[in-house]
Amino acid sequence: MQPKIDFIIVGAQKAGTTALFDYLGEHPRLGLSDVKEVHFFDDETRDWSNPDYDDYHAHFDLAARSRVWGEATPIYLYWKNSLERIRAYNPQVRLIVMLRDPVERAFSHWKMEYARGVETAPFDWCVRRGRVRLFEAQPWGYHREFSYVERGFYGAQISHLLTLFPAEQVRCLRAEDLEADPAAVLAQISQFLGVDPPPPPRPRRVHVAQDIAYPSVLTQADREVLRRVYAEDMSQLQSLTGISYP
């Protein structure tokens, strides 16, 4: 039987997953994909009734079984059917979920898309009336770029994840903690993955946005609107994981 990937960082986008991927890449017992985001389980062009995993495995040197192998594609937590596809691939896989204050995450996501030229509308419109754009996308209700608000419903997403995988195979962590004390977070992850803690890490910036003239700032009104939108979901998140945001 062909070896399979041991762990996946499944989310969330703009929540420190790049910094975490870089940190884990320095661990001598861990092996990572040759690109950070493989985007396999969110690929809607594949035949998911009979998936071929050869090109997925081509991103890893799975012959080196002395290593624990993983990847990081943070859309998986959010994207429709990705978690089901992961379970069908390897029901024993370990999943890491990085979380960040959903309001800050939404604004960081918007800044990324605006800097890329994908987004042209101001942030306040995007998180209010602009949410209707998700219902013009495929799969219906999901959008890779404009899902600023929707990707922050962590409680609902983790609740769904836990219907597919046992809690002992899931580790939820905060990007804010990775930024403040990376050694402590990496020690938790090493224990979770069954490897020794890594050497002391070199600090990295967890959240970086391009330095351009953005047409919006995150206003108090935006914060209040989004806090109300997320209030019920944040209660669910806390009950599931113990993690809370204002």
C-alpha beads as a LAMMPS data file, in Angstrom:
LAMMPS data file: protein, C-alpha beads

246 atoms
245 bonds

1 atom types
1 bond types

-500.0 500.0 xlo xhi
-500.0 500.0 ylo yhi
-500.0 500.0 zlo zhi

Masses

1 110.0

Atoms # bond

1 1 1 0.000 0.000 0.000
2 1 1 1.317 3.434 -0.939
3 1 1 2.189 5.688 2.035
4 1 1 -0.140 8.605 2.676
5 1 1 0.230 12.105 4.029
6 1 1 0.291 12.226 7.831
7 1 1 -1.020 15.734 8.530
8 1 1 -2.612 18.721 6.823
9 1 1 -2.922 22.346 7.905
10 1 1 -6.492 22.878 6.694
11 1 1 -7.111 26.484 7.688
12 1 1 -7.737 29.234 8.105
13 1 1 -6.556 31.543 5.371
14 1 1 -4.747 34.682 6.623
15 1 1 -4.249 33.045 10.027
16 1 1 -0.525 32.440 10.136
17 1 1 -0.423 29.309 7.998
18 1 1 2.484 30.558 5.887
19 1 1 4.582 31.316 8.951
20 1 1 3.655 27.939 10.431
21 1 1 4.571 26.136 7.207
22 1 1 7.959 27.870 7.242
23 1 1 8.539 26.988 10.884
24 1 1 7.655 23.337 10.331
25 1 1 9.968 23.228 7.338
26 1 1 12.911 23.651 9.725
27 1 1 11.963 20.595 11.789
28 1 1 14.313 17.696 10.960
29 1 1 11.603 15.051 11.448
30 1 1 8.939 16.730 9.334
31 1 1 8.632 16.664 5.560
32 1 1 6.521 19.155 3.654
33 1 1 5.066 19.431 0.175
34 1 1 7.194 21.128 -2.455
35 1 1 4.710 24.011 -2.575
36 1 1 2.870 25.452 0.379
37 1 1 -0.657 25.193 -1.007
38 1 1 -1.181 22.025 -3.008
39 1 1 -4.901 22.700 -3.637
40 1 1 -5.761 19.089 -4.253
41 1 1 -8.890 18.448 -2.191
42 1 1 -10.560 21.688 -3.332
43 1 1 -10.003 20.949 -7.029
44 1 1 -13.440 20.750 -8.638
45 1 1 -12.040 19.501 -11.966
46 1 1 -11.166 16.082 -10.530
47 1 1 -13.269 12.953 -10.691
48 1 1 -14.013 12.581 -6.999
49 1 1 -15.938 9.369 -7.559
50 1 1 -12.596 7.724 -8.418
51 1 1 -9.768 10.089 -7.427
52 1 1 -6.206 9.537 -8.595
53 1 1 -3.788 10.516 -5.832
54 1 1 -0.574 10.063 -7.830
55 1 1 -0.189 13.725 -8.712
56 1 1 -0.952 14.678 -5.104
57 1 1 1.791 12.381 -3.845
58 1 1 4.176 13.789 -6.444
59 1 1 4.481 16.867 -4.199
60 1 1 6.099 14.750 -1.454
61 1 1 9.083 12.421 -1.103
62 1 1 7.063 9.714 0.592
63 1 1 9.885 7.208 0.191
64 1 1 11.571 9.027 3.106
65 1 1 9.398 7.369 5.739
66 1 1 11.615 8.522 8.590
67 1 1 9.757 11.824 8.222
68 1 1 6.215 12.790 9.100
69 1 1 4.729 14.310 5.944
70 1 1 2.255 17.141 5.596
71 1 1 1.026 20.120 3.646
72 1 1 -0.879 23.376 4.194
73 1 1 -3.828 24.437 2.051
74 1 1 -5.928 26.736 4.248
75 1 1 -9.003 26.774 2.040
76 1 1 -9.772 23.154 2.966
77 1 1 -11.538 24.079 6.222
78 1 1 -13.919 26.356 4.326
79 1 1 -14.315 24.806 0.882
80 1 1 -17.316 22.583 0.209
81 1 1 -16.566 18.826 0.386
82 1 1 -12.822 19.250 0.941
83 1 1 -12.923 17.678 4.393
84 1 1 -15.025 14.768 3.139
85 1 1 -12.469 14.178 0.401
86 1 1 -9.643 14.246 2.934
87 1 1 -11.426 11.676 5.079
88 1 1 -11.925 9.417 2.062
89 1 1 -8.203 9.738 1.327
90 1 1 -6.926 9.084 4.860
91 1 1 -9.334 8.851 7.797
92 1 1 -6.336 8.703 10.190
93 1 1 -4.782 11.985 9.013
94 1 1 -4.068 14.624 11.655
95 1 1 -5.479 18.084 11.002
96 1 1 -4.142 21.417 12.218
97 1 1 -6.438 24.446 12.252
98 1 1 -4.919 27.893 12.716
99 1 1 -7.427 30.553 13.765
100 1 1 -7.254 34.327 13.950
101 1 1 -9.667 36.981 15.159
102 1 1 -12.285 36.669 12.379
103 1 1 -12.721 40.423 11.999
104 1 1 -8.993 41.009 11.587
105 1 1 -8.837 37.968 9.306
106 1 1 -11.600 39.322 7.068
107 1 1 -9.871 42.682 6.664
108 1 1 -6.501 41.029 5.979
109 1 1 -8.182 38.810 3.370
110 1 1 -9.746 41.862 1.712
111 1 1 -6.378 43.655 1.649
112 1 1 -4.794 40.652 -0.050
113 1 1 -7.442 40.492 -2.760
114 1 1 -7.379 44.258 -3.289
115 1 1 -3.570 44.245 -3.601
116 1 1 -3.827 41.418 -6.148
117 1 1 -6.307 43.441 -8.212
118 1 1 -9.056 40.853 -7.753
119 1 1 -11.103 43.145 -5.514
120 1 1 -11.991 46.709 -6.452
121 1 1 -14.783 47.509 -3.974
122 1 1 -14.275 49.042 -0.514
123 1 1 -14.229 46.791 2.524
124 1 1 -17.428 48.106 4.114
125 1 1 -19.433 47.282 0.975
126 1 1 -17.789 43.867 0.639
127 1 1 -18.778 42.679 4.114
128 1 1 -22.298 44.031 3.857
129 1 1 -24.000 44.062 0.453
130 1 1 -21.078 42.404 -1.318
131 1 1 -21.739 39.056 0.344
132 1 1 -24.410 38.353 -2.293
133 1 1 -21.582 37.673 -4.750
134 1 1 -21.100 34.261 -3.178
135 1 1 -24.425 33.158 -4.601
136 1 1 -23.247 33.844 -8.134
137 1 1 -20.305 31.437 -7.706
138 1 1 -19.740 27.715 -8.136
139 1 1 -20.095 25.744 -5.968
140 1 1 -23.134 27.816 -5.064
141 1 1 -22.540 29.876 -1.916
142 1 1 -18.735 29.486 -1.967
143 1 1 -16.175 31.903 -3.355
144 1 1 -12.385 31.671 -3.354
145 1 1 -11.751 35.416 -3.301
146 1 1 -14.799 37.220 -1.896
147 1 1 -15.478 34.997 1.138
148 1 1 -14.187 37.592 3.606
149 1 1 -16.965 37.059 6.145
150 1 1 -17.792 33.423 5.458
151 1 1 -14.343 32.021 6.121
152 1 1 -14.547 33.399 9.654
153 1 1 -17.430 31.166 10.764
154 1 1 -14.985 28.914 12.573
155 1 1 -17.503 27.387 14.943
156 1 1 -19.651 26.004 12.136
157 1 1 -16.621 24.831 10.158
158 1 1 -15.000 23.045 13.096
159 1 1 -18.339 21.536 14.104
160 1 1 -18.549 20.062 10.612
161 1 1 -14.928 18.881 10.765
162 1 1 -15.637 17.055 14.024
163 1 1 -18.460 15.106 12.411
164 1 1 -15.825 13.618 10.087
165 1 1 -12.755 13.219 12.309
166 1 1 -12.351 12.394 16.016
167 1 1 -11.271 15.282 18.222
168 1 1 -7.933 13.608 19.030
169 1 1 -6.937 13.973 15.365
170 1 1 -7.597 17.718 15.346
171 1 1 -5.547 20.518 16.894
172 1 1 -6.913 24.082 16.860
173 1 1 -4.449 26.886 17.560
174 1 1 -4.407 30.675 17.482
175 1 1 -2.302 32.687 15.060
176 1 1 -1.937 35.309 17.775
177 1 1 -0.189 32.725 19.975
178 1 1 2.102 31.645 17.141
179 1 1 3.173 35.255 16.713
180 1 1 3.659 35.864 20.458
181 1 1 5.371 32.592 21.398
182 1 1 6.243 30.420 18.400
183 1 1 8.325 27.967 20.422
184 1 1 5.359 27.069 22.638
185 1 1 3.012 26.562 19.688
186 1 1 5.573 24.497 17.787
187 1 1 6.081 22.327 20.866
188 1 1 2.316 21.662 20.951
189 1 1 2.305 20.744 17.285
190 1 1 5.360 18.490 17.649
191 1 1 3.656 16.605 20.461
192 1 1 0.486 16.339 18.379
193 1 1 2.461 14.897 15.455
194 1 1 4.522 12.568 17.635
195 1 1 7.934 14.142 17.044
196 1 1 10.444 15.830 19.339
197 1 1 10.195 19.610 19.731
198 1 1 12.278 21.534 17.177
199 1 1 15.275 23.741 17.988
200 1 1 14.403 27.309 19.035
201 1 1 12.801 28.965 15.991
202 1 1 13.814 32.173 14.268
203 1 1 10.926 34.651 14.707
204 1 1 8.818 35.491 11.671
205 1 1 6.090 37.989 11.037
206 1 1 2.796 36.139 10.944
207 1 1 0.583 38.730 9.243
208 1 1 1.975 40.731 6.339
209 1 1 0.065 42.885 3.845
210 1 1 1.445 44.691 0.836
211 1 1 2.310 48.323 1.524
212 1 1 0.004 50.083 -0.910
213 1 1 -2.655 52.788 -0.681
214 1 1 -5.777 50.864 0.323
215 1 1 -9.111 52.684 -0.116
216 1 1 -10.482 51.369 3.200
217 1 1 -9.534 51.089 6.831
218 1 1 -11.123 48.765 9.366
219 1 1 -13.537 51.124 11.098
220 1 1 -15.268 50.760 14.440
221 1 1 -18.559 50.467 12.567
222 1 1 -17.156 47.573 10.528
223 1 1 -15.964 45.890 13.716
224 1 1 -19.342 46.226 15.395
225 1 1 -21.207 44.848 12.380
226 1 1 -18.919 41.857 12.099
227 1 1 -18.896 41.164 15.834
228 1 1 -22.690 40.897 15.684
229 1 1 -22.488 38.649 12.614
230 1 1 -20.022 36.338 14.342
231 1 1 -21.457 36.395 17.875
232 1 1 -23.371 33.114 17.771
233 1 1 -20.626 31.317 15.862
234 1 1 -17.980 32.497 18.333
235 1 1 -19.991 30.980 21.168
236 1 1 -20.008 27.695 19.271
237 1 1 -16.262 27.963 18.675
238 1 1 -15.584 28.468 22.362
239 1 1 -17.722 25.506 23.367
240 1 1 -15.939 23.258 20.848
241 1 1 -12.341 24.368 21.281
242 1 1 -12.050 26.684 24.280
243 1 1 -10.810 29.388 21.902
244 1 1 -12.654 32.699 22.035
245 1 1 -12.500 36.043 20.325
246 1 1 -14.335 39.225 21.392

Bonds

1 1 1 2
2 1 2 3
3 1 3 4
4 1 4 5
5 1 5 6
6 1 6 7
7 1 7 8
8 1 8 9
9 1 9 10
10 1 10 11
11 1 11 12
12 1 12 13
13 1 13 14
14 1 14 15
15 1 15 16
16 1 16 17
17 1 17 18
18 1 18 19
19 1 19 20
20 1 20 21
21 1 21 22
22 1 22 23
23 1 23 24
24 1 24 25
25 1 25 26
26 1 26 27
27 1 27 28
28 1 28 29
29 1 29 30
30 1 30 31
31 1 31 32
32 1 32 33
33 1 33 34
34 1 34 35
35 1 35 36
36 1 36 37
37 1 37 38
38 1 38 39
39 1 39 40
40 1 40 41
41 1 41 42
42 1 42 43
43 1 43 44
44 1 44 45
45 1 45 46
46 1 46 47
47 1 47 48
48 1 48 49
49 1 49 50
50 1 50 51
51 1 51 52
52 1 52 53
53 1 53 54
54 1 54 55
55 1 55 56
56 1 56 57
57 1 57 58
58 1 58 59
59 1 59 60
60 1 60 61
61 1 61 62
62 1 62 63
63 1 63 64
64 1 64 65
65 1 65 66
66 1 66 67
67 1 67 68
68 1 68 69
69 1 69 70
70 1 70 71
71 1 71 72
72 1 72 73
73 1 73 74
74 1 74 75
75 1 75 76
76 1 76 77
77 1 77 78
78 1 78 79
79 1 79 80
80 1 80 81
81 1 81 82
82 1 82 83
83 1 83 84
84 1 84 85
85 1 85 86
86 1 86 87
87 1 87 88
88 1 88 89
89 1 89 90
90 1 90 91
91 1 91 92
92 1 92 93
93 1 93 94
94 1 94 95
95 1 95 96
96 1 96 97
97 1 97 98
98 1 98 99
99 1 99 100
100 1 100 101
101 1 101 102
102 1 102 103
103 1 103 104
104 1 104 105
105 1 105 106
106 1 106 107
107 1 107 108
108 1 108 109
109 1 109 110
110 1 110 111
111 1 111 112
112 1 112 113
113 1 113 114
114 1 114 115
115 1 115 116
116 1 116 117
117 1 117 118
118 1 118 119
119 1 119 120
120 1 120 121
121 1 121 122
122 1 122 123
123 1 123 124
124 1 124 125
125 1 125 126
126 1 126 127
127 1 127 128
128 1 128 129
129 1 129 130
130 1 130 131
131 1 131 132
132 1 132 133
133 1 133 134
134 1 134 135
135 1 135 136
136 1 136 137
137 1 137 138
138 1 138 139
139 1 139 140
140 1 140 141
141 1 141 142
142 1 142 143
143 1 143 144
144 1 144 145
145 1 145 146
146 1 146 147
147 1 147 148
148 1 148 149
149 1 149 150
150 1 150 151
151 1 151 152
152 1 152 153
153 1 153 154
154 1 154 155
155 1 155 156
156 1 156 157
157 1 157 158
158 1 158 159
159 1 159 160
160 1 160 161
161 1 161 162
162 1 162 163
163 1 163 164
164 1 164 165
165 1 165 166
166 1 166 167
167 1 167 168
168 1 168 169
169 1 169 170
170 1 170 171
171 1 171 172
172 1 172 173
173 1 173 174
174 1 174 175
175 1 175 176
176 1 176 177
177 1 177 178
178 1 178 179
179 1 179 180
180 1 180 181
181 1 181 182
182 1 182 183
183 1 183 184
184 1 184 185
185 1 185 186
186 1 186 187
187 1 187 188
188 1 188 189
189 1 189 190
190 1 190 191
191 1 191 192
192 1 192 193
193 1 193 194
194 1 194 195
195 1 195 196
196 1 196 197
197 1 197 198
198 1 198 199
199 1 199 200
200 1 200 201
201 1 201 202
202 1 202 203
203 1 203 204
204 1 204 205
205 1 205 206
206 1 206 207
207 1 207 208
208 1 208 209
209 1 209 210
210 1 210 211
211 1 211 212
212 1 212 213
213 1 213 214
214 1 214 215
215 1 215 216
216 1 216 217
217 1 217 218
218 1 218 219
219 1 219 220
220 1 220 221
221 1 221 222
222 1 222 223
223 1 223 224
224 1 224 225
225 1 225 226
226 1 226 227
227 1 227 228
228 1 228 229
229 1 229 230
230 1 230 231
231 1 231 232
232 1 232 233
233 1 233 234
234 1 234 235
235 1 235 236
236 1 236 237
237 1 237 238
238 1 238 239
239 1 239 240
240 1 240 241
241 1 241 242
242 1 242 243
243 1 243 244
244 1 244 245
245 1 245 246
